[in-house]
Amino acid sequence: QAAHNINGFDDSLQLAIRSGAVAGFLVVALSACGISFLFMVLMGMGASYFQPQQIPMLIVGYGFGASFVALFAQLGGGIYTKAADVGADIVGKIEGRLAEDDLRNPAVVADLV
């Protein structure tokens, strides 16, 4: 919104695409580093603990665990956002005598998340 107001729609769209691309590349790079590290650790333990054929299945388990953690992080973020929204509505109503989701209340940004 801010880039659109200053430089126009094209610049704001470029900003959104670039920031999304950076976040996507960061997720992929960190995942690749984690899997590579896990693979090196498991290979470093030697064949006495794991057969080389078992390592891909362990990496799949690593991926399932990461997805499971991400699911709960998303759930926790939603709960936090809802609590911030309710708190903003109450404070705006009691202290500022504002209607619910009134744009004059700066805490209404929780509704936009």
Backbone bond lengths (Angstrom), bond angles and torsions (degrees), N, CA, C in turn:
res aa  C-N    CA-C-N  psi(-1)  N-CA   C-N-CA  omega(-1)  CA-C   N-CA-C  phi
1 Q - - - 1.441 - - 1.522 109.91 -
2 A 1.333 117.82 -43.30 1.456 120.16 -177.72 1.524 110.98 -67.41
3 A 1.334 117.63 -42.50 1.463 120.34 178.91 1.525 110.27 -65.01
4 H 1.322 117.33 -34.52 1.466 120.69 178.79 1.530 110.34 -66.11
5 N 1.311 117.48 -39.63 1.459 120.64 -178.59 1.519 111.70 -70.37
6 I 1.325 117.68 -29.58 1.462 120.35 -176.79 1.528 111.59 -89.66
7 N 1.325 117.23 -50.00 1.460 120.57 -170.05 1.522 114.83 -115.95
8 G 1.299 119.82 -5.78 1.448 121.15 179.63 1.520 112.50 106.22
9 F 1.328 114.81 174.10 1.465 121.68 -174.45 1.521 112.34 -68.12
10 D 1.327 118.36 -38.74 1.469 120.93 -177.83 1.526 111.87 -60.92
11 D 1.327 116.47 -44.78 1.465 119.60 179.73 1.526 111.66 -66.73
12 S 1.329 116.99 -37.39 1.465 118.81 179.42 1.523 110.68 -67.97
13 L 1.344 117.77 -36.29 1.456 120.98 177.54 1.530 110.77 -67.48
14 Q 1.316 117.44 -41.39 1.472 120.40 176.79 1.520 111.18 -62.38
15 L 1.322 116.49 -40.99 1.461 120.57 178.74 1.522 110.76 -61.91
16 A 1.320 117.62 -43.68 1.461 120.98 -179.60 1.524 111.13 -65.54
17 I 1.314 117.76 -42.44 1.469 120.56 -179.57 1.518 110.92 -66.77
18 R 1.312 116.86 -43.00 1.472 119.74 -179.67 1.527 111.81 -65.92
19 S 1.329 117.01 -42.13 1.464 118.53 -179.78 1.520 110.68 -67.59
20 G 1.321 117.98 -36.81 1.459 120.63 175.82 1.518 112.00 -66.27
21 A 1.327 116.90 -37.54 1.462 120.60 178.63 1.522 110.93 -66.98
22 V 1.324 116.93 -40.51 1.466 120.14 178.40 1.525 110.14 -62.99
23 A 1.324 117.17 -44.29 1.465 120.47 179.05 1.525 110.91 -63.54
24 G 1.319 117.43 -41.30 1.459 120.72 179.03 1.515 112.43 -64.53
25 F 1.338 116.89 -45.00 1.465 120.09 178.27 1.524 111.00 -63.92
26 L 1.320 117.22 -36.37 1.461 120.30 178.88 1.522 111.05 -64.83
27 V 1.329 117.22 -42.80 1.467 120.58 178.91 1.532 110.23 -62.39
28 V 1.329 116.82 -45.83 1.464 120.51 -179.11 1.530 110.62 -65.23
29 A 1.332 117.32 -42.26 1.461 120.21 -178.85 1.528 111.53 -65.00
30 L 1.322 117.09 -43.85 1.463 119.45 179.53 1.526 111.44 -67.17
31 S 1.322 116.93 -35.98 1.467 120.01 176.74 1.527 110.62 -65.50
32 A 1.318 116.33 -43.55 1.466 119.88 179.11 1.531 110.87 -63.64
33 C 1.326 117.11 -39.07 1.477 120.23 177.41 1.528 110.50 -64.98
34 G 1.320 117.38 -42.46 1.462 120.49 179.88 1.513 112.16 -64.17
35 I 1.330 116.83 -43.20 1.464 120.11 179.80 1.521 110.35 -68.56
36 S 1.342 117.30 -39.82 1.468 120.13 178.22 1.529 110.69 -63.19
37 F 1.314 116.35 -42.63 1.464 120.20 178.41 1.526 110.82 -62.83
38 L 1.327 116.11 -44.23 1.463 120.16 178.33 1.526 110.81 -61.50
39 F 1.322 116.76 -42.88 1.458 120.83 179.32 1.528 110.80 -62.85
40 M 1.340 117.36 -43.24 1.470 120.35 -179.62 1.528 111.26 -65.90
41 V 1.320 117.02 -39.58 1.469 120.15 179.01 1.521 110.22 -64.94
42 L 1.328 116.32 -45.14 1.464 119.42 -178.63 1.532 111.23 -67.35
43 M 1.317 117.60 -37.17 1.463 120.05 177.62 1.529 110.50 -71.35
44 G 1.332 117.08 -30.60 1.461 121.01 179.31 1.514 112.81 -71.73
45 M 1.327 117.04 -23.19 1.462 119.83 178.14 1.522 111.58 -70.47
46 G 1.288 115.84 -20.85 1.463 119.05 178.27 1.518 111.87 90.76
47 A 1.302 114.54 172.16 1.465 121.19 -176.37 1.517 112.46 -75.16
48 S 1.338 118.04 -7.93 1.458 118.82 -179.21 1.530 111.97 -68.94
49 Y 1.344 117.61 -29.67 1.455 120.88 179.47 1.525 112.05 -94.34
50 F 1.332 116.53 -47.46 1.460 121.32 -173.81 1.518 110.08 -130.51
51 Q 1.298 115.06 142.30 1.453 120.58 169.94 1.533 107.41 -82.51
52 P 1.326 118.39 146.97 1.474 118.84 179.52 1.532 113.41 -57.96
53 Q 1.327 117.80 -25.88 1.455 120.35 179.41 1.539 111.89 -73.16
54 Q 1.317 118.38 -19.44 1.466 121.60 -179.18 1.527 112.84 -82.92
55 I 1.312 117.30 -21.02 1.466 120.71 -173.08 1.532 112.08 -62.31
56 P 1.344 120.88 -43.10 1.481 117.59 177.26 1.530 113.46 -58.83
57 M 1.310 118.47 -35.36 1.471 120.11 177.93 1.530 111.05 -67.98
58 L 1.314 117.45 -34.33 1.462 120.25 176.39 1.528 110.82 -67.83
59 I 1.334 116.41 -36.06 1.458 119.85 177.78 1.527 110.26 -67.96
60 V 1.319 118.13 -36.52 1.469 121.26 175.49 1.532 109.44 -61.95
61 G 1.331 117.05 -41.21 1.459 120.61 175.97 1.517 112.16 -62.15
62 Y 1.319 116.22 -36.93 1.469 121.52 175.69 1.536 109.88 -60.17
63 G 1.327 116.35 -43.06 1.466 120.75 179.28 1.515 112.05 -65.54
64 F 1.337 117.28 -41.31 1.465 120.02 177.69 1.531 110.84 -63.08
65 G 1.317 116.54 -39.93 1.465 119.79 178.50 1.514 111.90 -64.48
66 A 1.328 116.91 -41.23 1.467 120.20 178.82 1.527 110.79 -64.60
67 S 1.326 117.22 -39.29 1.470 120.52 178.10 1.526 110.82 -65.88
68 F 1.310 116.27 -38.37 1.457 121.13 179.60 1.526 110.86 -64.51
69 V 1.330 117.13 -42.71 1.461 121.47 177.89 1.526 110.24 -64.87
70 A 1.340 116.81 -40.88 1.464 120.27 179.92 1.526 111.17 -63.75
71 L 1.322 116.45 -36.36 1.465 120.89 178.24 1.527 110.51 -61.04
72 F 1.323 117.14 -46.31 1.457 120.00 -179.46 1.517 112.07 -72.18
73 A 1.330 118.12 -29.40 1.463 120.26 175.42 1.523 110.34 -66.29
74 Q 1.326 116.30 -39.07 1.458 120.56 177.66 1.533 110.62 -66.02
75 L 1.303 116.52 -41.51 1.458 121.13 178.60 1.529 110.53 -63.03
76 G 1.319 116.60 -44.77 1.466 120.42 178.83 1.517 111.90 -63.65
77 G 1.327 117.00 -39.06 1.459 120.28 178.15 1.517 111.85 -65.19
78 G 1.321 117.20 -37.31 1.460 120.75 177.95 1.510 111.94 -66.14
79 I 1.327 116.41 -39.89 1.465 120.17 178.34 1.524 110.41 -65.35
80 Y 1.334 116.22 -42.96 1.470 120.72 179.06 1.529 110.58 -62.52
81 T 1.330 117.15 -42.91 1.462 121.14 -179.82 1.520 111.40 -64.10
82 K 1.324 116.86 -41.02 1.467 120.47 178.82 1.526 110.66 -64.22
83 A 1.314 116.57 -41.38 1.465 119.81 178.42 1.530 110.52 -64.08
84 A 1.327 117.67 -40.16 1.466 120.54 178.10 1.526 110.89 -65.17
85 D 1.328 117.15 -37.86 1.462 121.44 179.29 1.524 110.83 -65.11
86 V 1.320 117.01 -46.08 1.464 120.73 180.00 1.526 110.04 -64.20
87 G 1.326 116.83 -43.06 1.464 120.34 178.24 1.519 112.44 -62.00
88 A 1.330 116.41 -40.18 1.467 120.25 179.07 1.519 110.75 -65.35
89 D 1.333 116.96 -40.64 1.467 120.12 179.36 1.526 111.36 -64.69
90 I 1.325 116.51 -41.69 1.467 120.24 -178.71 1.518 110.91 -66.92
91 V 1.331 116.75 -46.97 1.472 119.91 -179.22 1.523 110.61 -63.86
92 G 1.330 116.57 -42.80 1.463 118.90 178.59 1.509 112.79 -63.29
93 K 1.327 116.42 -36.77 1.469 120.71 -178.59 1.531 111.02 -72.56
94 I 1.341 116.78 -42.54 1.468 119.97 -174.48 1.525 111.55 -80.93
95 E 1.338 117.00 -49.67 1.459 119.01 -173.84 1.523 113.23 -86.06
96 G 1.332 116.41 -38.17 1.451 118.59 -175.75 1.507 114.75 -100.67
97 R 1.323 116.48 -3.56 1.456 122.29 -176.50 1.534 111.07 50.42
98 L 1.330 114.33 44.86 1.466 121.74 -179.64 1.524 109.55 -104.69
99 A 1.315 115.34 152.30 1.463 119.52 175.77 1.530 109.23 -70.76
100 E 1.320 115.37 163.51 1.469 119.60 178.80 1.530 109.27 -63.22
101 D 1.318 116.13 135.68 1.463 124.38 179.69 1.524 112.98 60.92
102 D 1.321 116.75 31.72 1.460 121.02 175.98 1.526 108.64 -72.66
103 L 1.318 117.71 133.85 1.461 121.39 -176.13 1.520 113.36 -69.51
104 R 1.314 118.23 -11.83 1.466 120.22 176.28 1.524 111.61 -76.62
105 N 1.329 117.13 -13.12 1.467 121.95 177.14 1.534 107.86 -89.43
106 P 1.338 119.05 113.71 1.464 120.14 -176.82 1.527 113.76 -65.30
107 A 1.305 117.89 -19.05 1.472 120.65 -179.49 1.527 112.34 -77.88
108 V 1.314 118.37 -1.63 1.458 122.00 -179.73 1.519 110.57 -69.31
109 V 1.329 117.99 -9.31 1.461 120.57 177.95 1.526 110.92 -58.87
110 A 1.332 118.47 -22.47 1.469 121.28 176.84 1.519 111.48 -64.12
111 D 1.320 117.92 -25.70 1.475 120.59 176.42 1.516 111.68 -71.06
112 L 1.319 117.45 -24.11 1.458 121.68 -175.33 1.519 112.82 -88.90
113 V 1.326 117.10 -3.03 1.471 120.42 -177.80 1.512 109.75 -88.50
